[in-house]
């Protein structure tokens, strides 16, 4: 990566971390949801830096578009102004949550540290990350997985309708 | 700027999301923290795809994205059902199946 990419990385990383903090710690769900939308868009920026143009586009359309609209829709449908945030002090969760998060951080840090030698980018081929290369891979090597995921979407749709129905 | 910095960022985001899931009580916030975790893994997958010049990482990220959409749909339907029953989104009140 060149100097310009480094600058872009630092800015995007700061924004991504700050917005993720807002999602986790803010009390109002609408603010959290908008911060999450912002976070997802910064992550799309990382995808662009990593030559994944198709996925960056999908990220904006599917995540920032569809999923965030769904979440905001539910928040406004139920008109939740403030969610209960922290677990009551003295509950099991309030003790275990920081411990488990710390354990997760240590494990991931070790994994990244162990794998950090040989961390170089291969020069990417010209059609890397384009719709054509992804599509070819998707409809040849990953054909059955692709069909299975479409089945999953149908099941999720039916399940969501069933769950949200007033009376079964 | 090597790929390890992206992995560090991905690890930090994942930890933050995991902490949010464990720490919060609001069901919708928990769902949003799960989205952060899924995105952190996606970032790692795409960083590896770029590092090894292989489309497979991007395909996995694509599948995770689809999975996240399904998860959000079903999860939010459960939140609506819960809200109808309990008039709140507090997961501590989800004790119908307590033994």
Interface residues (C-beta under 8 A of the other chain):
Chain A: X1 X5 X6 X9 X13 X16 X17 X20 X21 X23 X24 X29 X32 X33 X36 X39 X40 X43 X46 X47 X50 X51 X52 X54 X55 X58 X59 X62 X63 X66 X67 X70 X71 X74 X75 X77 X78 X80 X83 X84 X85 X86 X87 X93 X94 X96 X97 X98 X100 X101 X104 X105 X108 X109 X111 X112 X115 X116 X119 X120 X121 X122 X123 X124 X125 X128 X129 X133 X134 X137 X138 X141 X142 X145 X149 X152 X153 X155 X156 X157 X159 X160 X161 X162 X163 X164 X166
Chain B: X1 X2 X3 X4 X5 X6 X7 X8 X9 X11 X12 X13 X14 X15 X16 X17 X18 X19 X20 X22 X23 X24 X25 X26 X27 X28 X29 X31 X32 X33 X35 X36 X39 X42 X43 X46 X47 X49 X50 X51 X52 X53 X55 X56 X58 X59 X61 X62 X63 X65 X66 X67 X68 X69 X70 X71 X72 X73 X74 X76 X77 X78 X79 X80 X81 X83 X84 X88 X89 X90 X92
